[in-house]
């Protein structure tokens, strides 16, 4: 017996957000521990990221490398949420295992798909809003058209990412589960998932903007104040990255919770013995 043919329950908006905040802020030390190595890798990648701006090949290579810290954090955090810290406690330096390769592979496929969608939707939207290449660069309509195109593309990309997102917690706990399963289990729930994600992340994003304005701006200094500006840059990066991993932990918890609720997945349920007519499986008929 594998995953159910369709979702066994809709994602509960309020309960999913409550679980996300309780899981993340109730275990903030585990968030820091899980993010330690990914944070270091992200910091190391700053230099090649800046150097790769003028080379498409280098940009692609850096983009592939950036998925490594995401994979390390994502696998560990999904396992912690689904299996519990007593079963899958985070470690500072996790090893790269088969589940990491599957997670990374899904990330590559979904990133490629959503990148293509962003390009198509952006170009299509620019055509409808009059912001195409033939428009005057100084035109106000071009700017508005570009903003509408980017917003439309990002919303479409987010929708598809969330529709496929269940493959990530499934890969983290080593379930046999694919993109088709995720698409079926999120049928009719894409907009609901987008709403849950928006409501869950908005407070953190707003607080992050306020903190950067209050903490970083005083270090900006006047033009030419190199050392002061550099200090502000370091503080901004550290604060921004910390808030980024906090937001990532919230979003992954939302996905894990939605996966568990929609599929009826429960931990520690072995498949029935060969020839058996019943018994517990990882996927149940109800949550």
Secondary structure as the mmCIF struct_conf table of DSSP 4:
data_model
#
loop_
_struct_conf.conf_type_id
_struct_conf.id
_struct_conf.beg_label_comp_id
_struct_conf.beg_label_asym_id
_struct_conf.beg_label_seq_id
_struct_conf.end_label_comp_id
_struct_conf.end_label_asym_id
_struct_conf.end_label_seq_id
BEND BEND1 UNK A 3 UNK A 3
BEND BEND2 UNK A 5 UNK A 6
BEND BEND3 UNK A 8 UNK A 9
HELX_LH_PP_P HELX_LH_PP_P1 UNK A 10 UNK A 12
HELX_RH_AL_P HELX_RH_AL_P1 UNK A 13 UNK A 25
TURN_TY1_P TURN_TY1_P1 UNK A 26 UNK A 27
HELX_RH_AL_P HELX_RH_AL_P2 UNK A 28 UNK A 51
TURN_TY1_P TURN_TY1_P2 UNK A 52 UNK A 54
HELX_RH_AL_P HELX_RH_AL_P3 UNK A 56 UNK A 83
TURN_TY1_P TURN_TY1_P3 UNK A 85 UNK A 87
BEND BEND4 UNK A 88 UNK A 88
TURN_TY1_P TURN_TY1_P4 UNK A 92 UNK A 93
HELX_LH_PP_P HELX_LH_PP_P2 UNK A 94 UNK A 96
HELX_RH_AL_P HELX_RH_AL_P4 UNK A 98 UNK A 129
TURN_TY1_P TURN_TY1_P5 UNK A 130 UNK A 130
BEND BEND5 UNK A 132 UNK A 132
TURN_TY1_P TURN_TY1_P6 UNK A 133 UNK A 134
BEND BEND6 UNK A 135 UNK A 135
TURN_TY1_P TURN_TY1_P7 UNK A 137 UNK A 138
HELX_RH_AL_P HELX_RH_AL_P5 UNK A 140 UNK A 164
TURN_TY1_P TURN_TY1_P8 UNK A 165 UNK A 165
HELX_RH_AL_P HELX_RH_AL_P6 UNK A 166 UNK A 172
TURN_TY1_P TURN_TY1_P9 UNK A 173 UNK A 174
HELX_RH_AL_P HELX_RH_AL_P7 UNK A 179 UNK A 185
TURN_TY1_P TURN_TY1_P10 UNK A 186 UNK A 188
HELX_RH_AL_P HELX_RH_AL_P8 UNK A 190 UNK A 211
HELX_RH_PI_P HELX_RH_PI_P1 UNK A 212 UNK A 216
HELX_RH_3T_P HELX_RH_3T_P1 UNK A 217 UNK A 219
TURN_TY1_P TURN_TY1_P11 UNK A 220 UNK A 220
BEND BEND7 UNK A 222 UNK A 222
TURN_TY1_P TURN_TY1_P12 UNK A 223 UNK A 224
HELX_RH_AL_P HELX_RH_AL_P9 UNK A 226 UNK A 263
STRN STRN1 UNK A 265 UNK A 265
TURN_TY1_P TURN_TY1_P13 UNK A 267 UNK A 268
HELX_LH_PP_P HELX_LH_PP_P3 UNK A 270 UNK A 273
TURN_TY1_P TURN_TY1_P14 UNK A 274 UNK A 275
BEND BEND8 UNK A 277 UNK A 277
BEND BEND9 UNK A 282 UNK A 282
STRN STRN2 UNK A 283 UNK A 283
BEND BEND10 UNK A 285 UNK A 285
#
